[in-house]
Every structure is written in structure tokens, then in C-alpha cells.
Amino acid sequence: MSDPSLYTYPSPLEGWRGGEPLPTEQNTEGPDAKAYINPTSTTPSKAYNEFTTPITNGTRAGFDVHIYYLQTSDSEMKFASELWERIRREFPELRIYRVWDRPIGPHPVAMFEVNVFTPAQFGAFVPWLVINRGPLSVLLHPNTGDDLRDHTQLATWMGQPYPLQVGLLREFVQRKKEQESQMQ
């Protein structure tokens, strides 16, 4: 993870200030006991249908899911290969890349990548992966256009986190900027 003090954070209430005071009553019975009673809403959050800005909504994919395995472990290699096949069969609408048998880019161990394009896909695939990832670790990150922040400060891990080669990622970002400036 990166140092959170490197970034600024807008208030979570931006655009939501000045509304009616929230109720302070709590449910008293059933499975919702002790939960606060929320105000009724006439419109569901837009986040049910599109990723929150600045996460990409489109062909770039809103989220990348990197599924790691130790290339020195025969059992993890076999599990990763079988998981890769299962994902392709059960979630054919997702974009899935090859299974790398060695570290690639900033990723310190072997892995394969899956792209998720919509909140509905995210909502189906991520809980499924929580249950079915077995012994493997998963790096889940949004695509906001800030590759370094996406892979560090905005990333979420399932299982044992691996230290990314952030220096390689910085070099990649720098080369990308140089290429973009040459094209202008």
C-alpha cells in the first residue's frame, strides 16, 4: 500500500450536504435490530449501474483482478489453471488473459488477470471469487487513469498481499507519459 498522506480526499458528503437530518431511531426487533432506520429513497444510487467517477466505464474495464499463485508450488499452479478455466466457463462475458508462469511487470509472482466492466459483473464475480479463490491471493484495483494509485492506495487484497514492484510501475507510468507527449 502507499502512504495515504500522498493524496487528497474530497469529503464523502460532497454533494450531499444540507439534506434533512437523518433519523436517529433504530429497529428494535428481527434481523435488523439495532440497525438505524434509513430515510426512504425514490431513486437508487447510480453506483448500481455505473462505476463511480473516476473509475472507467467502458472498454478499458472498471476493475482489474490479478489472481496470484506461487509458480514454485505445483498445487497452486494446478489450482490457478483450474480456476482460470472455471472463470472462463462460468463468466464468459469477462475479459481474461493468459496464465503467466512467472512474475510479469510489477507483479512479484505468477498470475492471471480478469477484467470486470460493470457493477453487476463486479457484484457477481467478486463474491464468487472470495469463496472460490482457494489458496490464491487476489489484487483487485480500479482503473482510474492513475496506474500507480490504482495498484497501491486504491487496491484491495483477498488473501495474503504481495509487495508489488512499485518502482517498475513508476517506470511504466513515466514511459507512458513520454509516449503520450511525443504523440501530441
N, C-alpha and C positions, 0 to 999 in steps of 0.2 A: 504494500500500500504506500501511497505517497503521503507526504505531510499535508494535512488539511489546511494548514495556515498558508499554503501556497495559492489558495484560491479564494475568491469571494463568493458569498452566498446571498441571494436575494431572500427576503423574508418569505416563509411559506404562506403568509397571509396576503401577499401582494395580489391585488385584485379582489380580495375577499373581505376587506375591512368595511366597517360601517353597516354590517348586517344586523338583523335583530339579535338580541342576546340569546345565547344558546340555553336550552332548558337545563336545569340542574337536577331534575328528577331522574331517579333510577328505577329500573324494573325491579320488582320485588319477588317474582316467582318464575319458575321454569328455567330453561337453559339460559335465558338472558338475564337472570337475577344478578343484580349489582351492576349491570351494564347501563350506561347512560341512555336515555331516550333521546334520539336524534330528531331534528326537525324533519318534516316530510319534504320531499323534493319532487318537483314536477318534471325535472329534466335530469337524466343520469349524466354522470361525468363523461366528458368527451374522451377520457382516457380508456373507456371501454372499447372504443372503435379506432382510435389512432394514438400513436405514441406521443408522449409529452414532448414539446419543443425543448431542447434542440435535437432530440433523438430522430434519426432518419425514418421517414415513412416512404418507402419506395423500393426500388431495385437494389439498393445498397444493403438492405436488411436493417431492421431496427436494432437487433441484438446478434452478437456472435457468441456461440457457445463452444468453447475449446474443451475437449474431453481428453484428459491426460492419462497416460499409462507408462509404467516403467518398462522400457524396451529390453531391460535385462531380466525381466520376470516372464517366464513362459506362460504362467497362469494369467497374468494381467494382459499379455499380448493376445492370448486366446479370447479372454473376456471382451477386450476392446474390439476385436474383429467381429465377434458375435453381436455386440451391442451396435456396432456400425451397421451390420446387416439388418438387425431388427428395426433400427430407426428408419432405414431406407424403405423397409416394407410397411411399417405402421404409419410413418409420417412422410409419404412421398412428395407432399407439397413443400417440404422444407428443402433448402439447398444444403447438400452435404458434400464435403470434399474428401479427398483420399486419406487413407490412414498412413501417416508418416511413421517410419520405423526408427527415427532419430530426432533429436531436437531440431527445430526449424525456427528461424527468426528469433524473437525474444523468448520463445517457449523453451524451457530448460530440459524437457523430456519429450518423448514421442507423444503424438496427439493426433486427433482429427477434429475438424471444425464443422459445426452445423449453424446455418443462418435462419433466424426467425424474423418474419416480416410483419406480423400483425399482433395486436394484443390478444386476440383469440388464439393464435398459434402459441404465443408465449404462455398463456393461461393453461393450455392443454399440455404442451411439451415439457415445461419446467417441472410441474409437479410429477409428471410421469418419470422424468429423469431423476428426480430426488429419490424415488423408490427403486428405479431400475439401474442406477449407475454402478451398483455393486461396490468393488473396492477402488474404483477410479475417482480421481479428483476432477472438478469442473470449474473452469473460469468462465463466468458469464459477464459480458460487458456490453454496454450500449454503443451505438455508433453515432457520435455527435459531430464528427469532424475534427475532434481533438484527440488524436490517437493515443497520445501519452496519458492524458487524463482518463480516457475511456478504459485503458488497460490497468490503471492504478487506482486513482481516487474514486472512480465511479464503478469499479469492478466488484463483483460478488463471487464468493467461492462456495462450492459444495465440497466437503471432504477436506483433505489436507492441502493447504495452499502451497504453491511452489514459488520460489523467488524468480520473478521474470528478469530477463536480461534487459533492464531498462536503458542501459547505455546503447544497446543495439537499436532499441525502439527510438531513442532520441536521434540516432544517426539516420534511421529511416525517415523520420519526420523532417529532418533537415534536408535530405536529398529530395524528398517530395516537394518541399518549398522551393528549392533551387530549380527543379524541373518546371514547376508551375510559373516561376518568374521568367524563365527562358522562353516559355511558350507565349508570353504576353508581348 
